[in-house]
Amino acid sequence: MNRERVKRPRIFYGYWLVLVTFIFTFLAIGCGSFAFSLFVTPLQETLGWSRGQIMLAFTIFFVTMGLVSPFVGRVADRRGARLVIPLGGVVMGLGFVVVSRMSDLWLFYLGYVLVGSGAAGMGQVPCSVVISHWFKKRRGTAIGLMAAGVGAGGILAPLISAIMTSQGWRAAYMAMAVMIWALVIPLGSLVVRTRPSEMGMYPDGEPIPPGAALEPPAALSGIPLSKAATTSTFILIALSFFAGSFASMGLVQAPVPFLQDIGFPILTAAAALSAVGIGSGLGKIIFGWLCDKMHPRFGWAIGQAMMAISVVVLLGISAESSSAPIWAYALLAGFGMGAWLPTLSILASRNFGLAYYGAVFGALNLVQSSGTATGPYFAGLMYDALGTYYWTFATYGVMLLIGIPLILMARKPSRIDS
């Protein structure tokens, strides 16, 4: 009997997609978020703006990214991520060009509207849509590897700091635009495929037998955003991630000027920021793997607990401190921060299915981004009012302790095959 054999590729195409989406999230968050705090002091010294005014741009970045994310998710669900990712790269790069040339505050804010819009188009929402469709058995691990790019973005901090030191902050902004255009546009256009059926495959690398019908997108199950958003599950997840993200992004941005204020050099602050990024990248891989072994709500609770411990360490750092507590804060905070993207992604797909995953995850990302936007802005306002970050850090600790029981109360609304 002659049987037509179906060959598997030597390397599953989904792993190439993990690699390129890692690059996209690395650039979106590394340039848009991690590098931001490096510009606070130079902009203050050059243009005379207050820290509150400068940090408002960071808020604008995350608010814009959050507002655009549900739209990006819907487009990715219907038209595919291959359409939105290269466009996101174009817009984000353009935003950095605007910022590199500006001298007025309103242009600074406009530039970060573009940066935030572009980051939404090339960042975690379309990337997680792609990976969630390509993987089922090892979805948590794959999402964790993709999400590691968000944390690894902190590695850019020393490079951007070096460019800023040698050529100025305007050149550093332009360098980020060039990096994004050179990598995101070609990779997004040539490599990205939203669903395995586009390559004649099933999730996890299973080939489609000859003559078998491809599963259409409509066959996927799930709860529409309009219904999902009314469930207690969605509300509890959203509130917990708002609280945790309010604290986590503040713990990325505020410690850099804090360390400089108490006498540590900018290279030490940049190295600590890089350590946060490394810890976050490793954390995303570990927490992604854990999501294949335990319920993701437990992973997010563990991550918030680690960040809360980092707050206690940070509150004890003074001008006389050695570098040891700085590294302890950075690694604890970074590793805890690593929990958010893999756990949020798996919480969305496990609780609400894949049929409307992009829209649901995009809406949850809007709430999460609201937290990341307001946490650092709160730090800037508190510093301008009190001249210290002590009560800011204490507030972050309280928010993390609120977020833990909220996520532990979240339960799946109904049975959904995903």
Sequence and secondary structure as in RCSB ss.txt:
>XXXX:A:sequence
MNRERVKRPRIFYGYWLVLVTFIFTFLAIGCGSFAFSLFVTPLQETLGWSRGQIMLAFTIFFVTMGLVSPFVGRV
ADRRGARLVIPLGGVVMGLGFVVVSRMSDLWLFYLGYVLVGSGAAGMGQVPCSVVISHWFKKRRGTAIGLMAAGV
GAGGILAPLISAIMTSQGWRAAYMAMAVMIWALVIPLGSLVVRTRPSEMGMYPDGEPIPPGAALEPPAALSGIPL
SKAATTSTFILIALSFFAGSFASMGLVQAPVPFLQDIGFPILTAAAALSAVGIGSGLGKIIFGWLCDKMHPRFGW
AIGQAMMAISVVVLLGISAESSSAPIWAYALLAGFGMGAWLPTLSILASRNFGLAYYGAVFGALNLVQSSGTATG
PYFAGLMYDALGTYYWTFATYGVMLLIGIPLILMARKPSRIDS
>XXXX:A:secstr
         SS HHHHHHHHHHHHHHHHHIIIIITGGGGHHHHHHHH   HHHHHHHHHHHHHHHHHHHHHHHHH
HHHH HHHHHHHHHHHHHHHHHHHHH  SHHHHHHHHHHHHHHHHHHSHHHHHHHHHHH STTHHHHHHHHHHHH
HHGGGHHHHHHHHHHHH HHHHHHHHHHHHHHHHHHHHHHT  SSGGGGTB GGG B  TT     GGGS B  H
HHHTTSHHHHHHHHHHHHHHHHHHHHHHTHHHHHHHTT  HHHHHHHHHHHHHHHHHHHHHHHHHHTTS HHHHH
HHHHHHHHHHHHHHHT  TT  HHHHHHHHHHHHHHHTTHHHHHHHHHHHHHBSTTHHHHHHHHHHHHHHHHHHH
HHHHHHHHHHHS SHHHHHHHHHHHHHHHHHHHT   SS    
